[in-house]
Structures are given as structure tokens and as C-alpha cells.
Amino acid sequence: MEFNIGKRLKYLRVQKGMKAIELAAKLNVSSAYISHIERNQTGVSLETLEKICKVIGIPLNQFFQTDLKPIDMSVIEAAKGLSDEKKRQLVQFLTGVSDNL
């Protein structure tokens, strides 16, 4: 199965509640360029894709993780600002919850 960069970009952008014109403005590119990427009418360099991910607020590797559901991504986002100790506690909590299901 082929990875569809344009479709994934549009999905993530919409999930973040961002319009194409907003993304374009933050990247200092035209909204037509974003539209062309999303419709797979133009390629995108890894450097540009990394900038897009930064604006959207996700790490580049997450862009390619299509098996994550929106709720999974929400948990990841919520844990980002936690200290390592708090992350360990969260993992212990989630493990305990899943063990009791």
C-alpha cells in the first residue's frame, strides 16, 4: 500500500482545526502550494514536510504513523509536557487500567 502524503497532511491539518490558508501563512507559502501538496499535484521535500509538521505541532515521525487513532494522538500530545517521572507514572497508571479491563 502506497503512503499518500497529501491525504495524510490534509487529515492532520483538519484534525488540528487548521485551515489551509492558515498553514500556508505560517509557512510563508501560498495556499495554492498547500492545496497542490494535499492533492498530490506536487512533491514536497523532507525539509518542507518537517516545517509543516512543526507548524501543525507533531514530530515528523508521527506524520508517518497512520495506525494511530486521534485519541491515541491526544494521549501523546497530553504527555509531551510532562517530566520523565510523570510520564513513568502515567505509563504505570495506563498499564494498571488496561490490566483491569
N, CA, C and O of each residue as an XYZ file, in Angstrom:
404
protein
N       0.838     -1.185      0.000
C       0.000      0.000      0.000
C       0.886      1.252      0.000
O       1.835      1.355      0.777
N       0.568      2.169     -0.857
C       1.356      3.388     -1.011
C       0.924      4.441      0.017
O      -0.266      4.626      0.273
N       1.908      5.122      0.594
C       1.623      6.173      1.565
C       1.237      7.442      0.809
O       1.958      7.875     -0.090
N       0.120      8.028      1.166
C      -0.396      9.211      0.494
C      -0.089     10.441      1.358
O      -0.802     10.730      2.319
N       0.968     11.151      1.005
C       1.409     12.304      1.788
C       0.348     13.399      1.803
O       0.066     13.973      2.855
N      -0.236     13.690      0.659
C      -1.240     14.749      0.583
C      -2.454     14.461      1.449
O      -2.925     15.329      2.185
N      -2.951     13.252      1.357
C      -4.118     12.853      2.148
C      -3.804     12.906      3.641
O      -4.626     13.357      4.438
N      -2.612     12.445      4.012
C      -2.210     12.464      5.426
C      -2.075     13.901      5.921
O      -2.499     14.212      7.033
N      -1.496     14.770      5.118
C      -1.346     16.169      5.509
C      -2.711     16.796      5.742
O      -2.925     17.457      6.758
N      -3.619     16.597      4.828
C      -4.952     17.187      4.979
C      -5.643     16.648      6.224
O      -6.257     17.409      6.972
N      -5.548     15.349      6.450
C      -6.160     14.735      7.624
C      -5.623     15.376      8.912
O      -6.397     15.769      9.785
N      -4.303     15.476      9.022
C      -3.696     16.038     10.239
C      -4.030     17.512     10.405
O      -4.295     17.975     11.515
N      -4.017     18.245      9.303
C      -4.338     19.671      9.360
C      -5.765     19.874      9.856
O      -6.015     20.714     10.721
N      -6.681     19.115      9.316
C      -8.085     19.223      9.725
C      -8.250     18.797     11.187
O      -8.992     19.426     11.940
N      -7.552     17.718     11.585
C      -7.617     17.254     12.979
C      -7.173     18.350     13.953
O      -7.684     18.450     15.068
N      -6.227     19.157     13.517
C      -5.725     20.247     14.361
C      -6.591     21.503     14.253
O      -6.316     22.512     14.903
N      -7.633     21.435     13.431
C      -8.532     22.575     13.286
C      -7.919     23.737     12.521
O      -8.277     24.893     12.748
N      -7.013     23.439     11.630
C      -6.297     24.476     10.896
C      -6.756     24.505      9.441
O      -6.889     23.460      8.804
N      -6.995     25.690      8.929
C      -7.351     25.856      7.522
C      -6.067     25.894      6.694
O      -5.000     26.251      7.193
N      -6.189     25.522      5.436
C      -5.030     25.501      4.543
C      -4.389     26.884      4.445
O      -3.165     27.007      4.387
N      -5.219     27.911      4.429
C      -4.693     29.276      4.328
C      -3.888     29.662      5.577
O      -2.912     30.407      5.488
N      -4.303     29.151      6.731
C      -3.566     29.412      7.978
C      -2.207     28.710      7.953
O      -1.185     29.293      8.316
N      -2.216     27.454      7.520
C      -0.964     26.708      7.422
C      -0.023     27.395      6.448
O       1.166     27.544      6.729
N      -0.548     27.812      5.312
C       0.263     28.489      4.299
C       0.877     29.778      4.858
O       2.054     30.059      4.631
N       0.085     30.549      5.580
C       0.586     31.808      6.141
C       1.714     31.555      7.135
O       2.708     32.282      7.152
N       1.559     30.528      7.959
C       2.593     30.228      8.958
C       3.871     29.698      8.319
O       4.953     29.811      8.895
N       3.744     29.124      7.134
C       4.916     28.608      6.417
C       5.476     29.619      5.420
O       6.526     29.395      4.818
N       4.763     30.734      5.252
C       5.150     31.761      4.296
C       5.165     31.211      2.860
O       6.074     31.483      2.076
N       4.121     30.428      2.551
C       3.931     29.907      1.196
C       2.493     30.218      0.777
O       1.694     30.685      1.589
N       2.173     29.962     -0.474
C       0.807     30.229     -0.935
C      -0.121     29.095     -0.523
O       0.308     27.954     -0.350
N      -1.387     29.424     -0.370
C      -2.372     28.390     -0.055
C      -2.517     27.437     -1.235
O      -2.878     26.275     -1.052
N      -2.238     27.920     -2.445
C      -2.279     27.048     -3.628
C      -1.218     25.958     -3.512
O      -1.449     24.822     -3.926
N      -0.064     26.295     -2.954
C       1.005     25.304     -2.764
C       0.548     24.202     -1.809
O       0.776     23.020     -2.066
N      -0.093     24.588     -0.712
C      -0.608     23.605      0.247
C      -1.668     22.740     -0.432
O      -1.689     21.522     -0.255
N      -2.530     23.363     -1.195
C      -3.565     22.635     -1.923
C      -2.954     21.629     -2.896
O      -3.430     20.500     -3.008
N      -1.910     22.040     -3.591
C      -1.245     21.136     -4.538
C      -0.610     19.952     -3.812
O      -0.652     18.826     -4.307
N      -0.028     20.199     -2.655
C       0.551     19.096     -1.875
C      -0.557     18.132     -1.457
O      -0.431     16.918     -1.614
N      -1.642     18.691     -0.922
C      -2.727     17.863     -0.418
C      -3.412     17.057     -1.521
O      -3.962     15.988     -1.255
N      -3.384     17.555     -2.742
C      -3.985     16.833     -3.865
C      -2.938     16.029     -4.635
O      -3.211     15.501     -5.713
N      -1.734     15.947     -4.062
C      -0.625     15.186     -4.662
C      -0.297     15.651     -6.075
O       0.054     14.850     -6.941
N      -0.416     16.955     -6.295
C      -0.089     17.523     -7.597
C       1.335     18.060     -7.630
O       1.837     18.448     -8.686
N       1.980     18.081     -6.473
C       3.377     18.484     -6.388
C       4.033     17.704     -5.273
O       3.387     17.296     -4.308
N       5.305     17.509     -5.423
C       6.064     16.829     -4.382
C       6.416     17.789     -3.258
O       6.271     19.005     -3.388
N       6.870     17.233     -2.179
C       7.272     18.051     -1.043
C       8.575     17.484     -0.504
O       8.711     16.274     -0.325
N       9.527     18.364     -0.249
C      10.810     17.901      0.275
C      10.661     17.503      1.740
O       9.728     17.925      2.422
N      11.580     16.701      2.199
C      11.568     16.282      3.594
C      11.735     17.496      4.508
O      11.138     17.555      5.584
N      12.535     18.446      4.084
C      12.738     19.675      4.857
C      11.430     20.460      4.994
O      11.099     20.938      6.079
N      10.702     20.586      3.907
C       9.420     21.294      3.946
C       8.410     20.525      4.777
O       7.649     21.120      5.540
N       8.399     19.214      4.635
C       7.486     18.386      5.411
C       7.769     18.521      6.905
O       6.848     18.534      7.721
N       9.030     18.619      7.251
C       9.408     18.815      8.648
C       8.903     20.165      9.171
O       8.447     20.257     10.310
N       8.982     21.199      8.348
C       8.465     22.522      8.721
C       6.948     22.467      8.897
O       6.403     23.053      9.833
N       6.275     21.763      7.998
C       4.824     21.620      8.092
C       4.455     20.935      9.405
O       3.544     21.372     10.108
N       5.161     19.870      9.724
C       4.885     19.135     10.964
C       5.099     20.017     12.187
O       4.336     19.948     13.150
N       6.122     20.835     12.146
C       6.395     21.735     13.270
C       5.229     22.709     13.462
O       4.800     22.952     14.589
N       4.725     23.258     12.371
C       3.593     24.193     12.441
C       2.340     23.478     12.941
O       1.592     24.019     13.755
N       2.120     22.271     12.455
C       0.954     21.503     12.887
C       1.100     21.065     14.346
O       0.110     20.864     15.049
N       2.338     20.924     14.783
C       2.580     20.574     16.181
C       2.794     19.094     16.434
O       2.449     18.577     17.497
N       3.371     18.411     15.439
C       3.676     16.996     15.615
C       5.111     16.737     15.168
O       5.632     17.460     14.319
N       5.749     15.723     15.723
C       7.080     15.354     15.220
C       6.950     14.688     13.851
O       5.916     14.102     13.531
N       7.992     14.782     13.062
C       7.972     14.237     11.704
C       7.630     12.749     11.700
O       6.877     12.294     10.838
N       8.167     11.991     12.641
C       7.882     10.553     12.630
C       6.398     10.264     12.842
O       5.885      9.270     12.330
N       5.711     11.112     13.582
C       4.278     10.909     13.807
C       3.482     11.111     12.520
O       2.404     10.540     12.357
N       4.006     11.913     11.618
C       3.337     12.131     10.334
C       3.127     10.806      9.615
O       2.112     10.604      8.949
N       4.091      9.912      9.756
C       4.044      8.640      9.044
C       3.383      7.521      9.853
O       3.282      6.396      9.363
N       2.937      7.801     11.067
C       2.287      6.801     11.906
C       0.786      6.823     11.673
O       0.040      7.453     12.421
N       0.361      6.146     10.654
C      -1.048      6.170     10.287
C      -1.899      5.220     11.118
O      -3.128      5.265     11.052
N      -1.256      4.366     11.893
C      -2.021      3.420     12.703
C      -2.540      4.055     13.991
O      -3.315      3.435     14.719
N      -2.119      5.287     14.275
C      -2.582      5.966     15.484
C      -3.950      6.592     15.245
O      -4.171      7.265     14.238
N      -4.845      6.366     16.168
C      -6.165      6.981     16.116
C      -6.065      8.377     16.729
O      -5.116      8.657     17.462
N      -7.021      9.251     16.445
C      -6.975     10.598     17.025
C      -6.868     10.586     18.554
O      -6.176     11.426     19.129
N      -7.538      9.653     19.208
C      -7.458      9.610     20.669
C      -6.055      9.221     21.120
O      -5.568      9.727     22.130
N      -5.396      8.318     20.372
C      -4.022      7.955     20.692
C      -3.111      9.174     20.568
O      -2.245      9.412     21.409
N      -3.326      9.936     19.503
C      -2.520     11.137     19.301
C      -2.766     12.144     20.416
O      -1.845     12.855     20.819
N      -3.998     12.215     20.922
C      -4.315     13.122     22.024
C      -3.554     12.747     23.283
O      -3.068     13.618     24.005
N      -3.450     11.446     23.549
C      -2.695     10.982     24.724
C      -1.225     11.361     24.572
O      -0.599     11.830     25.522
N      -0.684     11.161     23.392
C       0.717     11.513     23.136
C       0.929     13.009     23.330
O       1.889     13.425     23.979
N       0.036     13.813     22.770
C       0.147     15.262     22.902
C       0.072     15.696     24.368
O       0.831     16.566     24.798
N      -0.833     15.097     25.129
C      -1.008     15.449     26.538
C       0.227     15.094     27.349
O       0.547     15.781     28.318
N       0.917     14.042     26.971
C       2.085     13.585     27.732
C       3.352     14.357     27.384
O       4.333     14.288     28.124
N       3.351     15.078     26.295
C       4.568     15.760     25.837
C       5.186     16.687     26.878
O       6.405     16.709     27.043
N       4.367     17.438     27.568
C       4.903     18.426     28.509
C       5.250     17.872     29.880
O       5.719     18.608     30.749
N       5.026     16.598     30.077
C       5.278     16.010     31.385
C       6.762     15.712     31.597
O       7.504     15.481     30.642
N       7.174     15.721     32.844
C       8.544     15.313     33.163
C       8.664     13.814     32.932
O       7.656     13.121     32.796
N       9.895     13.311     32.887
C      10.092     11.881     32.695
C       9.442     11.079     33.820
O       8.880     10.011     33.580
N       9.519     11.586     35.029
C       8.913     10.895     36.166
C       7.391     10.832     36.008
O       6.782      9.790     36.254
N       6.787     11.932     35.604
C       5.337     11.954     35.407
C       4.939     11.018     34.264
O       3.891     10.375     34.330
N       5.762     10.937     33.223
C       5.489     10.015     32.122
C       5.526      8.571     32.610
O       4.679      7.762     32.231
N       6.511      8.249     33.455
C       6.582      6.899     34.018
C       5.332      6.593     34.838
O       4.784      5.494     34.757
N       4.888      7.561     35.621
C       3.678      7.378     36.427
C       2.458      7.168     35.526
O       1.600      6.332     35.813
N       2.392      7.922     34.455
C       1.281      7.783     33.518
C       1.267      6.392     32.888
O       0.213      5.769     32.764
N       2.443      5.914     32.493
C       2.543      4.575     31.911
C       2.097      3.532     32.928
O       1.370      2.601     32.580
N       2.519      3.675     34.169
C       2.105      2.734     35.218
C       0.588      2.770     35.400
O      -0.053      1.728     35.534
N       0.032      3.956     35.405
C      -1.419      4.101     35.543
C      -2.149      3.422     34.383
O      -3.076      2.641     34.596
N      -1.723      3.728     33.151
C      -2.384      3.164     31.980
C      -2.228      1.643     31.922
O      -3.145      0.930     31.515
N      -1.073      1.167     32.329
C      -0.863     -0.282     32.391
C      -1.814     -0.916     33.408
O      -2.404     -1.967     33.154
N      -1.951     -0.266     34.551
C      -2.873     -0.771     35.580
C      -4.315     -0.783     35.102
O      -5.060     -1.726     35.370
N      -4.705      0.272     34.393
C      -6.067      0.349     33.874
C      -6.307     -0.768     32.866
O      -7.328     -1.453     32.925
N      -5.361     -0.955     31.934
C      -5.552     -1.977     30.891
C      -5.511     -3.385     31.471
O      -6.162     -4.285     30.942
N      -4.754     -3.593     32.552
C      -4.692     -4.912     33.190
C      -6.017     -5.263     33.864
O      -6.346     -6.438     34.026
N      -6.773     -4.239     34.255
C      -8.038     -4.461     34.958
C      -9.244     -4.534     34.024
O     -10.375     -4.679     34.486
N      -9.016     -4.439     32.736
C     -10.143     -4.488     31.782
C     -10.509     -5.904     31.424
O     -11.430     -6.123     30.638
